[in-house]
Amino acid sequence: MIPPIANRFVAGESPAQALDHVRRLNGRNVKAIVNLLGEHYDDRPPVRSDAGEYRALAGDIANSNLDACLSIKPSQLGLDLGEDVFREELEAVVEAAADHGVFVWIDMEDHTTTDATLDAFEDLAREYGGGERSASDQGSDAGVGVCVQANLERTRADVERLADVPGKVRFVKGAYDEPADVAYQDSTRINREYRDLLEYAFEHYDGGIGIGSHDPAMIEHAIDLHEEHGTDFEIQMLMGVREDAQYELADDHSVYQYVPYGDRWKSYFYRRVTERKENVWFALRAILGR
């Protein structure tokens, strides 16, 4: 059982708990990106187990008529065991999700996985499409999307490569501690890259842009670019972080909340708590009962 101190950031341990949270979000006009916690498996059984749960979850989302999609880490589907394992398991999940009209996001991990992730995404996007590239009902259409990270020096070229791929692209600043020979280390430079990447996408993409950021300045920049170019986009934020802002933004824009669940919640919870000062204070207040 997930303790109250952690359930701000994790929806529960079971699919049913996660979907209950999604239902509450949908009631407030916020959509969901559902993720079963798990990564870096070095054996096939947990890969098969998680892949099977994702396939079942796609059916549960469709049968419950919820506005939600899936998000999967490559190492969760066996990338550490080999690209062939990853491709096999991912395609099976995407195919099952497509049968139910459910969208699938492929998360991005550290820079060593970028080529394998983008190659798999491009092949699947050309086969299954990218969902409806519109501001409404994005999570209810089959297709695939991928994440790119502004801190990687290679990302500008990757974003240009993806411009004609029929899938969605989520833009984030980058959460991994990457080496200096492949990634920008200065936050000012990373912010500039993020803004430049958004400008390119809003000008050259025909939609399907995900703003994976809690930074008010970047969200406002995306809104301005949307008003300038008319390109559709969605705002994606984490469960437990700036939730009031999520509900406010959902009045005028397409907003998704990243909803993790599962029994591997401890490491995720500690990462969320320690990455932002306000999250540390939240945890302390919960412990002290204030």
Secondary structure as the mmCIF struct_conf table of DSSP 4:
data_model
#
loop_
_struct_conf.conf_type_id
_struct_conf.id
_struct_conf.beg_label_comp_id
_struct_conf.beg_label_asym_id
_struct_conf.beg_label_seq_id
_struct_conf.end_label_comp_id
_struct_conf.end_label_asym_id
_struct_conf.end_label_seq_id
TURN_TY1_P TURN_TY1_P1 PRO A 4 PHE A 9
BEND BEND1 GLU A 13 SER A 14
HELX_RH_AL_P HELX_RH_AL_P1 PRO A 15 GLY A 27
TURN_TY1_P TURN_TY1_P2 ARG A 28 ASN A 29
STRN STRN1 LYS A 31 LEU A 36
BEND BEND2 ASP A 43 ASP A 43
HELX_RH_AL_P HELX_RH_AL_P2 ARG A 44 ASN A 63
TURN_TY1_P TURN_TY1_P3 SER A 64 ASN A 65
STRN STRN2 ALA A 68 ILE A 72
HELX_RH_3T_P HELX_RH_3T_P1 PRO A 74 LEU A 77
TURN_TY1_P TURN_TY1_P4 GLY A 78 GLY A 78
HELX_RH_3T_P HELX_RH_3T_P2 LEU A 79 LEU A 81
HELX_RH_AL_P HELX_RH_AL_P3 GLU A 83 ASP A 99
TURN_TY1_P TURN_TY1_P5 HIS A 100 GLY A 101
STRN STRN3 PHE A 103 ILE A 106
BEND BEND3 ASP A 110 ASP A 110
HELX_RH_3T_P HELX_RH_3T_P3 HIS A 111 THR A 113
HELX_RH_AL_P HELX_RH_AL_P4 THR A 114 TYR A 128
BEND BEND4 SER A 134 ASP A 137
HELX_RH_3T_P HELX_RH_3T_P4 GLN A 138 SER A 140
BEND BEND5 ASP A 141 ASP A 141
STRN STRN4 GLY A 143 GLN A 149
TURN_TY1_P TURN_TY1_P6 ALA A 150 ASN A 151
STRN STRN5 LEU A 152 LEU A 152
TURN_TY1_P TURN_TY1_P7 GLU A 153 ARG A 154
HELX_RH_AL_P HELX_RH_AL_P5 THR A 155 ARG A 161
HELX_RH_3T_P HELX_RH_3T_P5 LEU A 162 ASP A 164
BEND BEND6 VAL A 165 GLY A 167
STRN STRN6 LYS A 168 VAL A 172
BEND BEND7 TYR A 176 TYR A 176
TURN_TY1_P TURN_TY1_P8 ALA A 180 VAL A 182
STRN STRN7 ALA A 183 ALA A 183
HELX_RH_AL_P HELX_RH_AL_P6 SER A 187 HIS A 204
BEND BEND8 GLY A 207 GLY A 207
STRN STRN8 ILE A 209 GLY A 212
HELX_RH_AL_P HELX_RH_AL_P7 PRO A 216 HIS A 229
STRN STRN9 PHE A 233 LEU A 238
TURN_TY1_P TURN_TY1_P9 MET A 239 GLY A 240
BEND BEND9 VAL A 241 ARG A 242
HELX_RH_AL_P HELX_RH_AL_P8 GLU A 243 LEU A 249
TURN_TY1_P TURN_TY1_P10 ALA A 250 ASP A 252
BEND BEND10 HIS A 253 HIS A 253
STRN STRN10 VAL A 255 TYR A 261
BEND BEND11 GLY A 262 ASP A 263
HELX_RH_AL_P HELX_RH_AL_P9 TRP A 265 GLU A 275
BEND BEND12 ARG A 276 ARG A 276
HELX_RH_AL_P HELX_RH_AL_P10 LYS A 277 LEU A 288
TURN_TY1_P TURN_TY1_P11 GLY A 289 GLY A 289
#
